[in-house]
Protein backbone atom coordinates (compact mmCIF):
# COMPACT_ATOMS: atom_id res chain seq x y z
CA UNK A 1 0.00 0.00 0.00
CA UNK A 2 1.21 3.59 -0.57
CA UNK A 3 2.50 5.32 2.55
CA UNK A 4 2.95 9.08 2.79
CA UNK A 5 6.00 10.29 4.65
CA UNK A 6 7.01 13.78 5.79
CA UNK A 7 10.66 12.89 6.36
CA UNK A 8 13.14 10.34 7.55
CA UNK A 9 13.03 11.23 11.24
CA UNK A 10 11.67 8.40 13.39
CA UNK A 11 8.42 9.18 15.18
CA UNK A 12 8.68 8.91 18.99
CA UNK A 13 5.02 9.44 19.88
CA UNK A 14 1.58 9.35 18.28
CA UNK A 15 -1.39 11.68 18.67
CA UNK A 16 -4.72 9.86 19.02
CA UNK A 17 -7.27 11.95 17.10
CA UNK A 18 -10.25 10.18 18.66
CA UNK A 19 -13.60 11.61 17.55
CA UNK A 20 -12.12 14.78 16.09
CA UNK A 21 -14.94 14.86 13.51
CA UNK A 22 -17.46 15.97 16.16
CA UNK A 23 -15.63 18.42 18.48
CA UNK A 24 -18.86 20.02 19.65
CA UNK A 25 -19.97 16.77 21.31
CA UNK A 26 -16.76 16.04 23.22
CA UNK A 27 -18.05 17.10 26.65
CA UNK A 28 -21.23 15.09 26.17
CA UNK A 29 -19.23 12.05 25.03
CA UNK A 30 -16.87 12.44 27.98
CA UNK A 31 -19.79 12.40 30.43
CA UNK A 32 -21.57 9.47 28.80
CA UNK A 33 -18.48 7.28 28.42
CA UNK A 34 -17.26 8.08 31.93
CA UNK A 35 -20.57 6.76 33.29
CA UNK A 36 -20.39 3.68 31.04
CA UNK A 37 -16.79 2.99 32.02
CA UNK A 38 -17.60 3.29 35.74
CA UNK A 39 -20.55 0.94 35.21
CA UNK A 40 -18.35 -1.64 33.41
CA UNK A 41 -15.79 -1.63 36.22
CA UNK A 42 -18.39 -1.69 39.00
CA UNK A 43 -20.57 -4.37 37.41
CA UNK A 44 -17.73 -6.74 36.61
CA UNK A 45 -16.01 -6.26 39.97
CA UNK A 46 -19.32 -6.93 41.72
CA UNK A 47 -19.70 -10.19 39.81
CA UNK A 48 -16.21 -11.32 40.80
CA UNK A 49 -16.78 -10.47 44.47
CA UNK A 50 -20.19 -12.19 44.58
CA UNK A 51 -18.91 -15.37 42.92
CA UNK A 52 -15.77 -15.61 45.07
CA UNK A 53 -17.67 -14.94 48.31
CA UNK A 54 -20.50 -17.44 47.70
CA UNK A 55 -19.68 -21.14 48.00
CA UNK A 56 -22.83 -22.00 46.03
CA UNK A 57 -21.41 -20.25 42.95
CA UNK A 58 -18.15 -22.19 42.92
CA UNK A 59 -19.07 -24.03 39.73
CA UNK A 60 -17.43 -24.14 36.27
CA UNK A 61 -19.88 -21.66 34.75
CA UNK A 62 -19.18 -18.98 37.35
CA UNK A 63 -15.45 -19.72 37.28
CA UNK A 64 -15.49 -18.85 33.58
CA UNK A 65 -17.63 -15.79 34.27
CA UNK A 66 -15.12 -14.43 36.80
CA UNK A 67 -12.41 -14.75 34.16
CA UNK A 68 -14.67 -12.96 31.65
CA UNK A 69 -15.25 -10.15 34.16
CA UNK A 70 -11.52 -9.76 34.74
CA UNK A 71 -10.89 -9.61 30.97
CA UNK A 72 -13.58 -6.94 30.56
CA UNK A 73 -12.13 -4.80 33.37
CA UNK A 74 -8.57 -4.89 32.06
CA UNK A 75 -9.21 -4.54 28.36
CA UNK A 76 -11.64 -1.62 28.69
CA UNK A 77 -9.17 0.02 31.09
CA UNK A 78 -6.50 -0.32 28.40
CA UNK A 79 -8.51 1.76 25.91
CA UNK A 80 -11.19 3.91 27.55
CA UNK A 81 -9.02 6.20 29.77
CA UNK A 82 -7.07 7.40 26.70
CA UNK A 83 -10.33 7.90 24.84
CA UNK A 84 -11.67 10.01 27.72
CA UNK A 85 -8.45 12.04 27.76
CA UNK A 86 -8.93 12.74 24.06
CA UNK A 87 -12.30 14.35 24.74
CA UNK A 88 -10.67 16.93 27.04
CA UNK A 89 -7.26 17.53 25.46
CA UNK A 90 -4.81 16.21 22.88
CA UNK A 91 -4.12 12.56 23.72
CA UNK A 92 -0.53 11.52 23.03
CA UNK A 93 1.10 8.14 23.48
CA UNK A 94 4.66 6.94 22.86
CA UNK A 95 5.31 4.45 20.06
CA UNK A 96 6.26 1.79 22.64
CA UNK A 97 3.16 2.64 24.69
CA UNK A 98 1.04 2.41 21.55
CA UNK A 99 2.33 -1.07 20.71
CA UNK A 100 1.86 -2.12 24.34
CA UNK A 101 -1.72 -0.85 24.32
CA UNK A 102 -2.46 -2.77 21.12
CA UNK A 103 -0.79 -5.89 22.52
CA UNK A 104 -2.74 -5.89 25.81
CA UNK A 105 -6.06 -4.95 24.24
CA UNK A 106 -5.68 -7.33 21.29
CA UNK A 107 -4.57 -10.22 23.50
CA UNK A 108 -7.51 -9.78 25.86
CA UNK A 109 -9.98 -9.43 22.98
CA UNK A 110 -8.61 -12.71 21.58
CA UNK A 111 -8.86 -14.26 25.05
CA UNK A 112 -12.50 -13.24 25.17
CA UNK A 113 -13.16 -14.84 21.78
CA UNK A 114 -11.80 -18.14 23.10
CA UNK A 115 -13.48 -17.81 26.49
CA UNK A 116 -16.92 -17.16 25.00
CA UNK A 117 -16.52 -20.38 23.00
CA UNK A 118 -15.53 -22.27 26.18
CA UNK A 119 -18.55 -20.85 28.01
CA UNK A 120 -20.88 -21.89 25.20
CA UNK A 121 -19.38 -25.40 25.28
CA UNK A 122 -19.85 -25.47 29.07
CA UNK A 123 -23.55 -24.61 28.69
CA UNK A 124 -23.90 -27.25 25.96
CA UNK A 125 -22.52 -29.95 28.28
CA UNK A 126 -24.63 -28.78 31.23
CA UNK A 127 -27.88 -28.77 29.25
CA UNK A 128 -27.35 -31.59 26.76
CA UNK A 129 -25.32 -33.98 28.96
CA UNK A 130 -26.28 -33.14 32.56
CA UNK A 131 -25.40 -36.57 34.01
CA UNK A 132 -21.87 -36.55 32.56
CA UNK A 133 -21.33 -32.83 33.17
CA UNK A 134 -19.56 -33.09 36.58
CA UNK A 135 -17.07 -35.53 35.11
CA UNK A 136 -16.56 -33.68 31.82
CA UNK A 137 -16.10 -30.29 33.52
CA UNK A 138 -13.92 -31.26 36.48
CA UNK A 139 -11.71 -28.66 38.24
CA UNK A 140 -8.49 -29.64 36.47
CA UNK A 141 -10.13 -29.51 33.04
CA UNK A 142 -11.66 -26.09 33.79
CA UNK A 143 -8.31 -24.73 34.93
CA UNK A 144 -6.62 -26.17 31.85
CA UNK A 145 -9.18 -24.54 29.55
CA UNK A 146 -8.75 -21.13 31.20
CA UNK A 147 -4.94 -21.31 31.08
CA UNK A 148 -5.15 -22.25 27.38
CA UNK A 149 -7.45 -19.29 26.76
CA UNK A 150 -5.09 -16.82 28.43
CA UNK A 151 -1.89 -18.16 26.85
CA UNK A 152 -3.39 -18.42 23.36
CA UNK A 153 -4.47 -14.79 23.28
CA UNK A 154 -1.09 -13.44 24.32
CA UNK A 155 0.78 -15.75 21.93
CA UNK A 156 -1.39 -14.82 18.93
CA UNK A 157 -1.22 -11.06 19.45
CA UNK A 158 2.40 -11.25 20.57
CA UNK A 159 3.26 -12.45 17.06
CA UNK A 160 1.39 -9.53 15.47
CA UNK A 161 3.04 -6.96 17.75
CA UNK A 162 6.48 -8.48 17.09
CA UNK A 163 5.90 -7.86 13.37
CA UNK A 164 4.58 -4.34 14.03
CA UNK A 165 7.66 -3.53 16.12
CA UNK A 166 9.82 -4.12 13.04
CA UNK A 167 8.06 -1.31 11.15
CA UNK A 168 9.38 2.24 10.85
CA UNK A 169 7.17 5.22 11.60
CA UNK A 170 8.64 8.43 10.22
CA UNK A 171 5.59 10.68 10.04
CA UNK A 172 2.91 11.83 10.09
CA UNK A 173 2.11 10.72 13.64
CA UNK A 174 -1.66 11.31 13.74
CA UNK A 175 -3.58 8.10 14.53
CA UNK A 176 -7.16 8.51 13.31
CA UNK A 177 -8.70 6.44 16.09
CA UNK A 178 -9.35 6.61 19.84
CA UNK A 179 -6.81 3.85 20.55
CA UNK A 180 -3.85 2.21 18.82
CA UNK A 181 -5.61 -0.14 16.43
CA UNK A 182 -3.94 -2.15 13.68
CA UNK A 183 -5.26 -0.54 10.49
CA UNK A 184 -4.70 3.13 11.48
CA UNK A 185 -1.12 2.29 12.46
CA UNK A 186 -0.43 0.47 9.19
CA UNK A 187 -1.41 3.62 7.29
CA UNK A 188 1.30 5.54 9.14
CA UNK A 189 4.14 3.03 8.62
CA UNK A 190 6.84 4.07 6.14
CA UNK A 191 8.19 0.55 5.65
CA UNK A 192 6.65 -2.51 4.00
CA UNK A 193 3.57 -3.67 5.97
CA UNK A 194 2.59 -6.63 3.78
CA UNK A 195 3.87 -9.38 6.11
CA UNK A 196 2.16 -7.83 9.15
CA UNK A 197 -1.11 -7.32 7.25
CA UNK A 198 -1.25 -10.84 5.78
CA UNK A 199 -0.34 -12.43 9.12
CA UNK A 200 -2.98 -10.40 10.97
CA UNK A 201 -5.62 -11.26 8.36
CA UNK A 202 -4.91 -15.01 8.56
CA UNK A 203 -4.86 -15.02 12.36
CA UNK A 204 -8.09 -12.99 12.46
CA UNK A 205 -9.86 -15.40 10.14
CA UNK A 206 -8.79 -18.44 12.17
CA UNK A 207 -9.20 -17.08 15.68
CA UNK A 208 -12.49 -15.28 15.07
CA UNK A 209 -14.40 -17.66 12.83
CA UNK A 210 -13.43 -20.90 14.61
CA UNK A 211 -14.52 -19.82 18.14
CA UNK A 212 -17.66 -18.18 16.73
CA UNK A 213 -18.45 -21.37 14.82
CA UNK A 214 -18.08 -23.38 18.04
CA UNK A 215 -20.43 -20.96 19.80
CA UNK A 216 -23.07 -21.34 17.08
CA UNK A 217 -22.77 -25.15 17.07
CA UNK A 218 -23.05 -25.29 20.87
CA UNK A 219 -26.16 -23.11 20.95
CA UNK A 220 -27.71 -25.00 18.04
CA UNK A 221 -27.36 -28.21 20.06
CA UNK A 222 -28.82 -26.44 23.10
CA UNK A 223 -31.83 -25.26 21.09
CA UNK A 224 -32.44 -28.79 19.77
CA UNK A 225 -32.35 -30.12 23.34
CA UNK A 226 -34.62 -27.37 24.65
CA UNK A 227 -37.16 -28.05 21.90
CA UNK A 228 -37.63 -31.52 23.37
CA UNK A 229 -38.67 -29.99 26.68
CA UNK A 230 -42.46 -29.67 27.08
CA UNK A 231 -43.58 -26.10 26.42
CA UNK A 232 -43.84 -23.97 29.53
CA UNK A 233 -41.91 -21.56 31.73
CA UNK A 234 -38.68 -23.56 31.64
CA UNK A 235 -38.64 -23.72 27.84
CA UNK A 236 -39.44 -20.00 27.49
CA UNK A 237 -36.72 -19.07 29.98
CA UNK A 238 -34.17 -21.24 28.16
CA UNK A 239 -34.94 -19.60 24.82
CA UNK A 240 -34.79 -16.13 26.40
CA UNK A 241 -31.38 -16.89 27.93
CA UNK A 242 -29.97 -18.38 24.72
CA UNK A 243 -31.20 -15.52 22.55
CA UNK A 244 -29.76 -12.85 24.86
CA UNK A 245 -26.41 -14.67 25.05
CA UNK A 246 -26.27 -15.04 21.27
CA UNK A 247 -27.17 -11.38 20.71
CA UNK A 248 -24.23 -10.14 22.79
CA UNK A 249 -21.81 -12.78 21.50
CA UNK A 250 -22.76 -12.09 17.87
CA UNK A 251 -22.26 -8.36 18.38
CA UNK A 252 -18.78 -8.96 19.80
CA UNK A 253 -17.63 -11.42 17.13
CA UNK A 254 -19.43 -9.62 14.31
CA UNK A 255 -17.84 -6.22 14.92
CA UNK A 256 -14.36 -7.74 15.21
CA UNK A 257 -14.88 -9.69 11.98
CA UNK A 258 -15.96 -6.57 10.10
CA UNK A 259 -12.93 -4.54 11.21
CA UNK A 260 -10.24 -7.23 11.00
CA UNK A 261 -11.39 -9.59 8.23
CA UNK A 262 -13.34 -7.33 5.83
CA UNK A 263 -12.23 -3.78 6.73
CA UNK A 264 -12.93 -2.69 3.14
CA UNK A 265 -16.65 -3.01 3.96
CA UNK A 266 -16.32 0.03 6.24
CA UNK A 267 -16.07 3.10 4.00
CA UNK A 268 -15.67 5.72 6.73
CA UNK A 269 -13.11 5.99 9.52
CA UNK A 270 -15.79 7.54 11.74
CA UNK A 271 -17.99 4.49 11.13
CA UNK A 272 -15.02 2.26 11.95
CA UNK A 273 -14.63 4.04 15.30
CA UNK A 274 -18.36 3.72 16.05
CA UNK A 275 -18.18 -0.02 15.29
CA UNK A 276 -15.13 -0.29 17.56
CA UNK A 277 -17.19 1.20 20.39
CA UNK A 278 -19.47 -1.85 20.21
CA UNK A 279 -16.73 -4.23 21.35
CA UNK A 280 -14.81 -1.79 23.56
CA UNK A 281 -17.74 -0.36 25.54
CA UNK A 282 -21.14 -1.81 24.59
CA UNK A 283 -20.57 -5.56 25.00
CA UNK A 284 -18.59 -5.10 28.26
CA UNK A 285 -21.55 -3.20 29.73
CA UNK A 286 -24.02 -5.89 28.65
CA UNK A 287 -22.01 -8.97 29.63
CA UNK A 288 -22.54 -8.55 33.42
CA UNK A 289 -26.27 -8.01 32.87
CA UNK A 290 -26.82 -10.81 30.37
CA UNK A 291 -24.68 -13.50 31.96
CA UNK A 292 -25.10 -12.95 35.67
CA UNK A 293 -27.16 -10.07 37.01
CA UNK A 294 -30.28 -11.57 35.39
CA UNK A 295 -29.40 -14.92 36.96
CA UNK A 296 -31.49 -15.84 40.00
CA UNK A 297 -28.60 -17.58 41.77
CA UNK A 298 -26.42 -14.49 41.44
CA UNK A 299 -29.24 -12.22 42.60
CA UNK A 300 -29.72 -14.34 45.73
CA UNK A 301 -25.98 -14.41 46.42
CA UNK A 302 -25.81 -10.64 45.95
CA UNK A 303 -28.67 -10.11 48.42
CA UNK A 304 -26.96 -12.37 50.96
CA UNK A 305 -23.69 -10.50 50.49
CA UNK A 306 -25.17 -7.02 50.80
CA UNK A 307 -27.93 -7.42 53.34
CA UNK A 308 -27.49 -10.36 55.59
CA UNK A 309 -25.69 -13.34 56.94
CA UNK A 310 -22.01 -12.92 56.28
CA UNK A 311 -21.73 -16.42 57.85
CA UNK A 312 -23.55 -17.98 54.87
CA UNK A 313 -20.42 -19.84 53.75
C-alpha positions in Angstrom: 0.0 0.0 0.0 1.2 3.6 -0.6 2.5 5.3 2.5 3.0 9.1 2.8 6.0 10.3 4.6 7.0 13.8 5.8 10.7 12.9 6.4 13.1 10.3 7.6 13.0 11.2 11.2 11.7 8.4 13.4 8.4 9.2 15.2 8.7 8.9 19.0 5.0 9.4 19.9 1.6 9.3 18.3 -1.4 11.7 18.7 -4.7 9.9 19.0 -7.3 12.0 17.1 -10.3 10.2 18.7 -13.6 11.6 17.6 -12.1 14.8 16.1 -14.9 14.9 13.5 -17.5 16.0 16.2 -15.6 18.4 18.5 -18.9 20.0 19.7 -20.0 16.8 21.3 -16.8 16.0 23.2 -18.1 17.1 26.7 -21.2 15.1 26.2 -19.2 12.0 25.0 -16.9 12.4 28.0 -19.8 12.4 30.4 -21.6 9.5 28.8 -18.5 7.3 28.4 -17.3 8.1 31.9 -20.6 6.8 33.3 -20.4 3.7 31.0 -16.8 3.0 32.0 -17.6 3.3 35.7 -20.6 0.9 35.2 -18.4 -1.6 33.4 -15.8 -1.6 36.2 -18.4 -1.7 39.0 -20.6 -4.4 37.4 -17.7 -6.7 36.6 -16.0 -6.3 40.0 -19.3 -6.9 41.7 -19.7 -10.2 39.8 -16.2 -11.3 40.8 -16.8 -10.5 44.5 -20.2 -12.2 44.6 -18.9 -15.4 42.9 -15.8 -15.6 45.1 -17.7 -14.9 48.3 -20.5 -17.4 47.7 -19.7 -21.1 48.0 -22.8 -22.0 46.0 -21.4 -20.2 43.0 -18.1 -22.2 42.9 -19.1 -24.0 39.7 -17.4 -24.1 36.3 -19.9 -21.7 34.7 -19.2 -19.0 37.3 -15.4 -19.7 37.3 -15.5 -18.8 33.6 -17.6 -15.8 34.3 -15.1 -14.4 36.8 -12.4 -14.7 34.2 -14.7 -13.0 31.7 -15.2 -10.1 34.2 -11.5 -9.8 34.7 -10.9 -9.6 31.0 -13.6 -6.9 30.6 -12.1 -4.8 33.4 -8.6 -4.9 32.1 -9.2 -4.5 28.4 -11.6 -1.6 28.7 -9.2 0.0 31.1 -6.5 -0.3 28.4 -8.5 1.8 25.9 -11.2 3.9 27.6 -9.0 6.2 29.8 -7.1 7.4 26.7 -10.3 7.9 24.8 -11.7 10.0 27.7 -8.4 12.0 27.8 -8.9 12.7 24.1 -12.3 14.3 24.7 -10.7 16.9 27.0 -7.3 17.5 25.5 -4.8 16.2 22.9 -4.1 12.6 23.7 -0.5 11.5 23.0 1.1 8.1 23.5 4.7 6.9 22.9 5.3 4.4 20.1 6.3 1.8 22.6 3.2 2.6 24.7 1.0 2.4 21.6 2.3 -1.1 20.7 1.9 -2.1 24.3 -1.7 -0.9 24.3 -2.5 -2.8 21.1 -0.8 -5.9 22.5 -2.7 -5.9 25.8 -6.1 -5.0 24.2 -5.7 -7.3 21.3 -4.6 -10.2 23.5 -7.5 -9.8 25.9 -10.0 -9.4 23.0 -8.6 -12.7 21.6 -8.9 -14.3 25.0 -12.5 -13.2 25.2 -13.2 -14.8 21.8 -11.8 -18.1 23.1 -13.5 -17.8 26.5 -16.9 -17.2 25.0 -16.5 -20.4 23.0 -15.5 -22.3 26.2 -18.5 -20.8 28.0 -20.9 -21.9 25.2 -19.4 -25.4 25.3 -19.9 -25.5 29.1 -23.6 -24.6 28.7 -23.9 -27.3 26.0 -22.5 -29.9 28.3 -24.6 -28.8 31.2 -27.9 -28.8 29.2 -27.4 -31.6 26.8 -25.3 -34.0 29.0 -26.3 -33.1 32.6 -25.4 -36.6 34.0 -21.9 -36.5 32.6 -21.3 -32.8 33.2 -19.6 -33.1 36.6 -17.1 -35.5 35.1 -16.6 -33.7 31.8 -16.1 -30.3 33.5 -13.9 -31.3 36.5 -11.7 -28.7 38.2 -8.5 -29.6 36.5 -10.1 -29.5 33.0 -11.7 -26.1 33.8 -8.3 -24.7 34.9 -6.6 -26.2 31.8 -9.2 -24.5 29.6 -8.7 -21.1 31.2 -4.9 -21.3 31.1 -5.2 -22.3 27.4 -7.4 -19.3 26.8 -5.1 -16.8 28.4 -1.9 -18.2 26.9 -3.4 -18.4 23.4 -4.5 -14.8 23.3 -1.1 -13.4 24.3 0.8 -15.7 21.9 -1.4 -14.8 18.9 -1.2 -11.1 19.4 2.4 -11.3 20.6 3.3 -12.5 17.1 1.4 -9.5 15.5 3.0 -7.0 17.7 6.5 -8.5 17.1 5.9 -7.9 13.4 4.6 -4.3 14.0 7.7 -3.5 16.1 9.8 -4.1 13.0 8.1 -1.3 11.2 9.4 2.2 10.9 7.2 5.2 11.6 8.6 8.4 10.2 5.6 10.7 10.0 2.9 11.8 10.1 2.1 10.7 13.6 -1.7 11.3 13.7 -3.6 8.1 14.5 -7.2 8.5 13.3 -8.7 6.4 16.1 -9.3 6.6 19.8 -6.8 3.9 20.5 -3.8 2.2 18.8 -5.6 -0.1 16.4 -3.9 -2.2 13.7 -5.3 -0.5 10.5 -4.7 3.1 11.5 -1.1 2.3 12.5 -0.4 0.5 9.2 -1.4 3.6 7.3 1.3 5.5 9.1 4.1 3.0 8.6 6.8 4.1 6.1 8.2 0.5 5.7 6.6 -2.5 4.0 3.6 -3.7 6.0 2.6 -6.6 3.8 3.9 -9.4 6.1 2.2 -7.8 9.2 -1.1 -7.3 7.3 -1.3 -10.8 5.8 -0.3 -12.4 9.1 -3.0 -10.4 11.0 -5.6 -11.3 8.4 -4.9 -15.0 8.6 -4.9 -15.0 12.4 -8.1 -13.0 12.5 -9.9 -15.4 10.1 -8.8 -18.4 12.2 -9.2 -17.1 15.7 -12.5 -15.3 15.1 -14.4 -17.7 12.8 -13.4 -20.9 14.6 -14.5 -19.8 18.1 -17.7 -18.2 16.7 -18.5 -21.4 14.8 -18.1 -23.4 18.0 -20.4 -21.0 19.8 -23.1 -21.3 17.1 -22.8 -25.1 17.1 -23.1 -25.3 20.9 -26.2 -23.1 21.0 -27.7 -25.0 18.0 -27.4 -28.2 20.1 -28.8 -26.4 23.1 -31.8 -25.3 21.1 -32.4 -28.8 19.8 -32.3 -30.1 23.3 -34.6 -27.4 24.6 -37.2 -28.0 21.9 -37.6 -31.5 23.4 -38.7 -30.0 26.7 -42.5 -29.7 27.1 -43.6 -26.1 26.4 -43.8 -24.0 29.5 -41.9 -21.6 31.7 -38.7 -23.6 31.6 -38.6 -23.7 27.8 -39.4 -20.0 27.5 -36.7 -19.1 30.0 -34.2 -21.2 28.2 -34.9 -19.6 24.8 -34.8 -16.1 26.4 -31.4 -16.9 27.9 -30.0 -18.4 24.7 -31.2 -15.5 22.6 -29.8 -12.9 24.9 -26.4 -14.7 25.1 -26.3 -15.0 21.3 -27.2 -11.4 20.7 -24.2 -10.1 22.8 -21.8 -12.8 21.5 -22.8 -12.1 17.9 -22.3 -8.4 18.4 -18.8 -9.0 19.8 -17.6 -11.4 17.1 -19.4 -9.6 14.3 -17.8 -6.2 14.9 -14.4 -7.7 15.2 -14.9 -9.7 12.0 -16.0 -6.6 10.1 -12.9 -4.5 11.2 -10.2 -7.2 11.0 -11.4 -9.6 8.2 -13.3 -7.3 5.8 -12.2 -3.8 6.7 -12.9 -2.7 3.1 -16.6 -3.0 4.0 -16.3 0.0 6.2 -16.1 3.1 4.0 -15.7 5.7 6.7 -13.1 6.0 9.5 -15.8 7.5 11.7 -18.0 4.5 11.1 -15.0 2.3 12.0 -14.6 4.0 15.3 -18.4 3.7 16.0 -18.2 0.0 15.3 -15.1 -0.3 17.6 -17.2 1.2 20.4 -19.5 -1.8 20.2 -16.7 -4.2 21.3 -14.8 -1.8 23.6 -17.7 -0.4 25.5 -21.1 -1.8 24.6 -20.6 -5.6 25.0 -18.6 -5.1 28.3 -21.5 -3.2 29.7 -24.0 -5.9 28.7 -22.0 -9.0 29.6 -22.5 -8.5 33.4 -26.3 -8.0 32.9 -26.8 -10.8 30.4 -24.7 -13.5 32.0 -25.1 -12.9 35.7 -27.2 -10.1 37.0 -30.3 -11.6 35.4 -29.4 -14.9 37.0 -31.5 -15.8 40.0 -28.6 -17.6 41.8 -26.4 -14.5 41.4 -29.2 -12.2 42.6 -29.7 -14.3 45.7 -26.0 -14.4 46.4 -25.8 -10.6 46.0 -28.7 -10.1 48.4 -27.0 -12.4 51.0 -23.7 -10.5 50.5 -25.2 -7.0 50.8 -27.9 -7.4 53.3 -27.5 -10.4 55.6 -25.7 -13.3 56.9 -22.0 -12.9 56.3 -21.7 -16.4 57.8 -23.6 -18.0 54.9 -20.4 -19.8 53.8 
